[in-house]
Amino acid sequence: HGTPGDEGATWDLSGDRDGDAAAVVELLPVDDQWFAPDFPGATYASYVDREQGWLGVFRLTDDALQLLGTASATDGQMKTTYDPPVELYRFPLHEGDHWTITTSQSGFMNYGLVPVYTNDTYEIRVVGHGVVTTPQGPFRAVQVVASVNQAVPFTFLGNDRIVHTFVSECFGIVARVVSTSGET
């Protein structure tokens, strides 16, 4: 929740915590990637899971940042698409904004041997503004919280996560906190 202050909340994420990982967030061109033909209109790709080697494929418009799907950095290993795309951010971001996206994710893993199909719900809220302090220093930021529910149809399988993202003008995402599956 941060600590309330005159200029909004303050969040101190500058210290070491279990599971922390510093990462340079690079925006990769899509045209050079093996999955480019499946994502016409994509603006860039960027890692969403470095351990797995998975990239998110994004489209940036004047009104939103959309997640179109995911793909492995390794040629042909994994690829999914969202129908409809997930609007992660609707611009401009204002504290109190709230929207829900219901989408289907489909594709494959393990070089096409394992089909992927989930029904996903993204509940996204802009919950605060203020200053977040990271190991790189302080940033004025907006806190966006996404509650993500992924369910495999006709099974009890799924995944629930909460993602807190701190977005700073001109820098983009300056900090991200991701829960484990089912953690509140």
MARKOLMAR-665865 format. One record per residue (C-alpha): residue number from 1; residue in one letter; y negated, z, x negated. Coordinates in steps of 0.02 Angstrom, whole numbers. Layout:
N
kelum nr: NUM	rest: a	yy: Y	zz: Z	xx: X
...
This chain:
184
kelum nr: 1	rest: h	yy: 0	zz: 0	xx: 0
kelum nr: 2	rest: g	yy: -117	zz: 26	xx: -146
kelum nr: 3	rest: t	yy: -252	zz: 157	xx: -163
kelum nr: 4	rest: p	yy: -402	zz: 135	xx: -45
kelum nr: 5	rest: g	yy: -569	zz: 104	xx: -129
kelum nr: 6	rest: d	yy: -744	zz: 39	xx: -95
kelum nr: 7	rest: e	yy: -696	zz: -141	xx: -135
kelum nr: 8	rest: g	yy: -527	zz: -135	xx: -47
kelum nr: 9	rest: a	yy: -362	zz: -71	xx: -113
kelum nr: 10	rest: t	yy: -314	zz: -53	xx: -295
kelum nr: 11	rest: w	yy: -138	zz: -83	xx: -356
kelum nr: 12	rest: d	yy: -85	zz: -32	xx: -530
kelum nr: 13	rest: l	yy: 59	zz: -142	xx: -586
kelum nr: 14	rest: s	yy: 15	zz: -128	xx: -770
kelum nr: 15	rest: g	yy: 154	zz: -9	xx: -823
kelum nr: 16	rest: d	yy: 336	zz: -49	xx: -859
kelum nr: 17	rest: r	yy: 459	zz: -33	xx: -715
kelum nr: 18	rest: d	yy: 645	zz: -67	xx: -702
kelum nr: 19	rest: g	yy: 674	zz: -250	xx: -665
kelum nr: 20	rest: d	yy: 503	zz: -308	xx: -726
kelum nr: 21	rest: a	yy: 494	zz: -478	xx: -804
kelum nr: 22	rest: a	yy: 341	zz: -563	xx: -875
kelum nr: 23	rest: a	yy: 340	zz: -748	xx: -839
kelum nr: 24	rest: v	yy: 224	zz: -893	xx: -866
kelum nr: 25	rest: v	yy: 208	zz: -984	xx: -701
kelum nr: 26	rest: e	yy: 206	zz: -1169	xx: -737
kelum nr: 27	rest: l	yy: 172	zz: -1304	xx: -611
kelum nr: 28	rest: l	yy: 295	zz: -1442	xx: -653
kelum nr: 29	rest: p	yy: 273	zz: -1623	xx: -599
kelum nr: 30	rest: v	yy: 401	zz: -1676	xx: -469
kelum nr: 31	rest: d	yy: 404	zz: -1860	xx: -515
kelum nr: 32	rest: d	yy: 499	zz: -1822	xx: -677
kelum nr: 33	rest: q	yy: 634	zz: -1717	xx: -590
kelum nr: 34	rest: w	yy: 808	zz: -1774	xx: -536
kelum nr: 35	rest: f	yy: 773	zz: -1719	xx: -356
kelum nr: 36	rest: a	yy: 607	zz: -1812	xx: -337
kelum nr: 37	rest: p	yy: 672	zz: -1945	xx: -214
kelum nr: 38	rest: d	yy: 719	zz: -1808	xx: -90
kelum nr: 39	rest: f	yy: 544	zz: -1732	xx: -85
kelum nr: 40	rest: p	yy: 416	zz: -1869	xx: -50
kelum nr: 41	rest: g	yy: 240	zz: -1797	xx: -46
kelum nr: 42	rest: a	yy: 284	zz: -1646	xx: -153
kelum nr: 43	rest: t	yy: 140	zz: -1587	xx: -261
kelum nr: 44	rest: y	yy: 233	zz: -1484	xx: -390
kelum nr: 45	rest: a	yy: 387	zz: -1379	xx: -430
kelum nr: 46	rest: s	yy: 391	zz: -1204	xx: -503
kelum nr: 47	rest: y	yy: 527	zz: -1076	xx: -539
kelum nr: 48	rest: v	yy: 571	zz: -964	xx: -392
kelum nr: 49	rest: d	yy: 725	zz: -889	xx: -477
kelum nr: 50	rest: r	yy: 727	zz: -899	xx: -667
kelum nr: 51	rest: e	yy: 897	zz: -813	xx: -683
kelum nr: 52	rest: q	yy: 979	zz: -947	xx: -574
kelum nr: 53	rest: g	yy: 870	zz: -1087	xx: -643
kelum nr: 54	rest: w	yy: 807	zz: -1131	xx: -469
kelum nr: 55	rest: l	yy: 642	zz: -1218	xx: -434
kelum nr: 56	rest: g	yy: 540	zz: -1213	xx: -276
kelum nr: 57	rest: v	yy: 472	zz: -1382	xx: -224
kelum nr: 58	rest: f	yy: 297	zz: -1367	xx: -149
kelum nr: 59	rest: r	yy: 164	zz: -1470	xx: -60
kelum nr: 60	rest: l	yy: -16	zz: -1412	xx: -72
kelum nr: 61	rest: t	yy: -135	zz: -1471	xx: 64
kelum nr: 62	rest: d	yy: -312	zz: -1419	xx: 109
kelum nr: 63	rest: d	yy: -238	zz: -1307	xx: 245
kelum nr: 64	rest: a	yy: -79	zz: -1233	xx: 171
kelum nr: 65	rest: l	yy: 45	zz: -1213	xx: 30
kelum nr: 66	rest: q	yy: 215	zz: -1270	xx: 95
kelum nr: 67	rest: l	yy: 387	zz: -1238	xx: 23
kelum nr: 68	rest: l	yy: 484	zz: -1399	xx: 51
kelum nr: 69	rest: g	yy: 647	zz: -1342	xx: -27
kelum nr: 70	rest: t	yy: 733	zz: -1283	xx: -185
kelum nr: 71	rest: a	yy: 825	zz: -1371	xx: -324
kelum nr: 72	rest: s	yy: 909	zz: -1327	xx: -487
kelum nr: 73	rest: a	yy: 824	zz: -1368	xx: -650
kelum nr: 74	rest: t	yy: 996	zz: -1431	xx: -704
kelum nr: 75	rest: d	yy: 1028	zz: -1607	xx: -640
kelum nr: 76	rest: g	yy: 1129	zz: -1608	xx: -478
kelum nr: 77	rest: q	yy: 1182	zz: -1425	xx: -478
kelum nr: 78	rest: m	yy: 1092	zz: -1365	xx: -319
kelum nr: 79	rest: k	yy: 970	zz: -1434	xx: -191
kelum nr: 80	rest: t	yy: 911	zz: -1377	xx: -19
kelum nr: 81	rest: t	yy: 776	zz: -1435	xx: 99
kelum nr: 82	rest: y	yy: 683	zz: -1343	xx: 238
kelum nr: 83	rest: d	yy: 657	zz: -1419	xx: 410
kelum nr: 84	rest: p	yy: 517	zz: -1386	xx: 448
kelum nr: 85	rest: p	yy: 435	zz: -1340	xx: 282
kelum nr: 86	rest: v	yy: 388	zz: -1157	xx: 259
kelum nr: 87	rest: e	yy: 199	zz: -1126	xx: 261
kelum nr: 88	rest: l	yy: 191	zz: -987	xx: 133
kelum nr: 89	rest: y	yy: 1	zz: -979	xx: 134
kelum nr: 90	rest: r	yy: -121	zz: -1041	xx: 265
kelum nr: 91	rest: f	yy: -295	zz: -1066	xx: 194
kelum nr: 92	rest: p	yy: -412	zz: -980	xx: 190
kelum nr: 93	rest: l	yy: -317	zz: -816	xx: 175
kelum nr: 94	rest: h	yy: -397	zz: -676	xx: 278
kelum nr: 95	rest: e	yy: -340	zz: -498	xx: 291
kelum nr: 96	rest: g	yy: -253	zz: -476	xx: 459
kelum nr: 97	rest: d	yy: -186	zz: -655	xx: 467
kelum nr: 98	rest: h	yy: -5	zz: -663	xx: 525
kelum nr: 99	rest: w	yy: 115	zz: -805	xx: 560
kelum nr: 100	rest: t	yy: 301	zz: -833	xx: 581
kelum nr: 101	rest: i	yy: 398	zz: -987	xx: 526
kelum nr: 102	rest: t	yy: 573	zz: -1023	xx: 591
kelum nr: 103	rest: t	yy: 662	zz: -1154	xx: 489
kelum nr: 104	rest: s	yy: 833	zz: -1219	xx: 437
kelum nr: 105	rest: q	yy: 885	zz: -1236	xx: 256
kelum nr: 106	rest: s	yy: 1021	zz: -1361	xx: 214
kelum nr: 107	rest: g	yy: 1093	zz: -1436	xx: 56
kelum nr: 108	rest: f	yy: 1224	zz: -1397	xx: -75
kelum nr: 109	rest: m	yy: 1269	zz: -1287	xx: -224
kelum nr: 110	rest: n	yy: 1393	zz: -1304	xx: -367
kelum nr: 111	rest: y	yy: 1365	zz: -1491	xx: -391
kelum nr: 112	rest: g	yy: 1398	zz: -1531	xx: -208
kelum nr: 113	rest: l	yy: 1557	zz: -1429	xx: -189
kelum nr: 114	rest: v	yy: 1479	zz: -1292	xx: -81
kelum nr: 115	rest: p	yy: 1375	zz: -1338	xx: 72
kelum nr: 116	rest: v	yy: 1223	zz: -1229	xx: 112
kelum nr: 117	rest: y	yy: 1156	zz: -1204	xx: 287
kelum nr: 118	rest: t	yy: 1049	zz: -1057	xx: 343
kelum nr: 119	rest: n	yy: 931	zz: -1017	xx: 485
kelum nr: 120	rest: d	yy: 780	zz: -934	xx: 407
kelum nr: 121	rest: t	yy: 634	zz: -836	xx: 477
kelum nr: 122	rest: y	yy: 480	zz: -802	xx: 372
kelum nr: 123	rest: e	yy: 360	zz: -673	xx: 442
kelum nr: 124	rest: i	yy: 204	zz: -681	xx: 336
kelum nr: 125	rest: r	yy: 58	zz: -560	xx: 341
kelum nr: 126	rest: v	yy: -102	zz: -548	xx: 240
kelum nr: 127	rest: v	yy: -112	zz: -360	xx: 228
kelum nr: 128	rest: g	yy: -246	zz: -315	xx: 101
kelum nr: 129	rest: h	yy: -373	zz: -363	xx: -28
kelum nr: 130	rest: g	yy: -439	zz: -279	xx: -183
kelum nr: 131	rest: v	yy: -395	zz: -269	xx: -367
kelum nr: 132	rest: v	yy: -220	zz: -279	xx: -442
kelum nr: 133	rest: t	yy: -201	zz: -225	xx: -623
kelum nr: 134	rest: t	yy: -64	zz: -313	xx: -721
kelum nr: 135	rest: p	yy: -18	zz: -311	xx: -906
kelum nr: 136	rest: q	yy: -138	zz: -460	xx: -919
kelum nr: 137	rest: g	yy: -283	zz: -358	xx: -846
kelum nr: 138	rest: p	yy: -365	zz: -333	xx: -676
kelum nr: 139	rest: f	yy: -379	zz: -472	xx: -546
kelum nr: 140	rest: r	yy: -467	zz: -477	xx: -378
kelum nr: 141	rest: a	yy: -326	zz: -524	xx: -260
kelum nr: 142	rest: v	yy: -261	zz: -537	xx: -83
kelum nr: 143	rest: q	yy: -93	zz: -456	xx: -43
kelum nr: 144	rest: v	yy: 24	zz: -566	xx: 57
kelum nr: 145	rest: v	yy: 188	zz: -492	xx: 121
kelum nr: 146	rest: a	yy: 331	zz: -605	xx: 174
kelum nr: 147	rest: s	yy: 482	zz: -534	xx: 265
kelum nr: 148	rest: v	yy: 619	zz: -662	xx: 242
kelum nr: 149	rest: n	yy: 779	zz: -665	xx: 345
kelum nr: 150	rest: q	yy: 912	zz: -793	xx: 300
kelum nr: 151	rest: a	yy: 1064	zz: -802	xx: 414
kelum nr: 152	rest: v	yy: 1219	zz: -910	xx: 398
kelum nr: 153	rest: p	yy: 1258	zz: -972	xx: 575
kelum nr: 154	rest: f	yy: 1415	zz: -906	xx: 660
kelum nr: 155	rest: t	yy: 1444	zz: -774	xx: 526
kelum nr: 156	rest: f	yy: 1383	zz: -601	xx: 479
kelum nr: 157	rest: l	yy: 1321	zz: -667	xx: 312
kelum nr: 158	rest: g	yy: 1138	zz: -668	xx: 269
kelum nr: 159	rest: n	yy: 1000	zz: -601	xx: 162
kelum nr: 160	rest: d	yy: 845	zz: -499	xx: 203
kelum nr: 161	rest: r	yy: 707	zz: -481	xx: 75
kelum nr: 162	rest: i	yy: 527	zz: -426	xx: 70
kelum nr: 163	rest: v	yy: 410	zz: -512	xx: -52
kelum nr: 164	rest: h	yy: 239	zz: -442	xx: -95
kelum nr: 165	rest: t	yy: 131	zz: -574	xx: -178
kelum nr: 166	rest: f	yy: -41	zz: -544	xx: -252
kelum nr: 167	rest: v	yy: -144	zz: -704	xx: -248
kelum nr: 168	rest: s	yy: -304	zz: -720	xx: -348
kelum nr: 169	rest: e	yy: -432	zz: -858	xx: -328
kelum nr: 170	rest: c	yy: -425	zz: -981	xx: -475
kelum nr: 171	rest: f	yy: -268	zz: -898	xx: -548
kelum nr: 172	rest: g	yy: -146	zz: -911	xx: -402
kelum nr: 173	rest: i	yy: -4	zz: -785	xx: -402
kelum nr: 174	rest: v	yy: -42	zz: -645	xx: -525
kelum nr: 175	rest: a	yy: 96	zz: -524	xx: -472
kelum nr: 176	rest: r	yy: 250	zz: -528	xx: -362
kelum nr: 177	rest: v	yy: 365	zz: -387	xx: -306
kelum nr: 178	rest: v	yy: 532	zz: -436	xx: -228
kelum nr: 179	rest: s	yy: 650	zz: -316	xx: -141
kelum nr: 180	rest: t	yy: 837	zz: -320	xx: -162
kelum nr: 181	rest: s	yy: 933	zz: -386	xx: -12
kelum nr: 182	rest: g	yy: 918	zz: -264	xx: 134
kelum nr: 183	rest: e	yy: 794	zz: -150	xx: 46
kelum nr: 184	rest: t	yy: 653	zz: -91	xx: 159
